[in-house]
Amino acid sequence: MPVLVLDAGNALFKSRDSGESPDARARAELVFAQMDAQGTTAMAVGTRDLSRGVDFLRKQSRKSKLKLLSANLADAQGKLLFPASMVTQVGGLKVGLVGASPATPRPEPMEPFAQGKAASVQRQGLPVLPAVTAEVKRLREQQVDLVILL
């Protein structure tokens, strides 16, 4: 029987502010590695997942098959920081996966705990509905059989 393992985000850190705790990095790396080992296909980028910043997440994803998705997490210029979606095959179905991150009322630092980085480098959670709607439309044009929103 085909299985599709997904995660809706907020999996890597205990809280939004726990990224600096002594065991935070090791815990997040372990969770990420275990998700990859269990065959998790994709994860939406949640607020807590950003506790150690965008660079940390990108480095972790380069080491694994697990894809990080967000249709609305962007830099200060509006450029997406992660792929908005992906398409995978499951049991003969073409499945589109879309990630959504929480919208933010104002831009936030890209790397919250990084020493010596320019404070002007920021990220923002754009409004969710327009970003997701546009991505679902794009996937439907690719003739996917099913769309799953994370």
C-alpha positions in Angstrom: 0.0 0.0 0.0 1.4 3.4 -1.0 2.2 5.8 1.8 2.8 9.6 1.8 4.4 11.0 4.9 4.1 14.8 5.4 4.6 17.3 8.1 2.7 20.6 8.6 5.6 22.3 10.3 6.7 23.5 13.7 8.4 20.2 14.3 12.1 21.1 14.9 12.0 23.3 18.0 10.0 23.2 21.3 9.0 26.9 21.0 9.6 29.9 18.9 12.2 31.3 21.3 14.1 28.0 22.0 16.6 28.2 19.2 19.4 29.5 21.4 19.0 26.8 24.1 22.1 24.6 24.4 20.4 21.5 23.0 18.3 23.2 20.3 20.5 22.7 17.3 21.2 19.0 18.1 17.5 18.4 18.8 16.5 20.0 15.5 19.1 18.1 13.5 17.9 14.8 15.1 14.3 15.5 14.3 15.1 16.5 10.8 17.3 13.3 10.3 14.5 11.1 11.7 11.9 12.6 9.5 14.1 12.0 6.5 14.8 8.4 7.7 11.1 7.8 8.0 10.6 8.8 4.4 8.9 12.2 5.0 8.4 13.7 1.6 7.8 17.3 2.5 7.3 19.7 5.4 5.8 23.2 5.5 8.0 25.8 7.2 6.4 26.7 10.5 7.2 29.7 12.8 9.0 27.5 15.3 11.1 25.8 12.5 12.6 29.3 11.9 14.0 29.5 15.4 17.6 29.2 14.2 17.0 31.0 10.9 16.5 30.4 7.2 20.2 29.4 6.6 20.0 26.6 9.2 16.9 25.2 7.5 18.4 25.4 4.1 21.5 23.5 5.3 19.4 20.8 6.8 17.3 20.3 3.7 20.4 20.0 1.5 21.4 17.0 3.5 18.2 15.1 3.0 15.4 14.1 0.6 12.9 15.9 2.7 11.7 19.1 0.9 10.8 22.3 2.8 7.9 24.2 1.3 6.4 27.6 1.7 4.3 29.5 -0.8 4.4 32.7 1.2 7.6 33.0 3.2 9.7 35.6 1.4 12.6 38.0 1.8 12.1 41.7 2.1 11.9 42.0 -1.7 9.1 39.4 -1.9 11.3 36.6 -3.3 10.3 33.2 -1.9 12.8 31.6 0.5 11.7 28.0 -0.2 9.9 26.3 -3.0 6.1 26.9 -2.9 5.2 23.4 -3.9 6.3 20.1 -5.3 4.7 17.3 -7.3 5.2 13.6 -6.4 3.7 10.3 -7.5 1.9 8.2 -4.9 0.1 5.0 -5.8 -0.4 6.0 -9.4 -1.6 9.5 -8.5 0.1 12.8 -9.3 0.0 14.7 -6.0 0.8 18.4 -5.6 2.0 19.5 -2.2 1.8 23.2 -1.2 3.4 24.6 1.9 2.1 27.6 3.8 3.7 29.5 6.6 2.0 31.9 9.0 1.6 35.5 7.8 3.5 38.0 9.8 2.3 41.5 10.6 5.8 43.0 9.9 9.1 41.7 8.6 11.3 39.7 11.0 15.1 39.1 11.1 16.1 36.3 8.6 18.6 34.9 11.2 17.2 35.7 14.6 20.2 34.6 16.7 23.1 35.2 14.3 25.9 37.3 15.6 27.3 40.0 13.3 24.8 39.6 10.5 23.2 42.7 9.0 19.9 43.4 10.8 18.5 44.7 7.5 18.2 41.1 6.1 14.6 40.2 6.8 11.9 37.7 6.0 8.2 38.1 5.9 5.2 35.8 5.9 3.0 37.2 3.1 -0.8 36.8 3.2 -1.5 33.1 3.0 -4.7 32.9 0.9 -3.5 34.7 -2.3 -0.2 32.8 -2.2 -1.8 29.4 -1.8 -4.6 30.1 -4.3 -2.0 31.0 -7.0 0.1 27.9 -6.3 -3.0 25.6 -6.3 -4.0 27.1 -9.7 -0.5 26.5 -11.0 -0.5 22.9 -9.9 -3.9 22.3 -11.4 -2.6 23.5 -14.7 0.0 20.7 -14.4 -2.9 18.2 -14.3 -2.3 16.9 -10.7 -4.8 14.5 -9.4 -4.8 15.8 -5.9 -3.5 18.9 -4.1 -2.6 18.7 -0.4 -2.0 21.9 1.6 0.5 21.8 4.5 
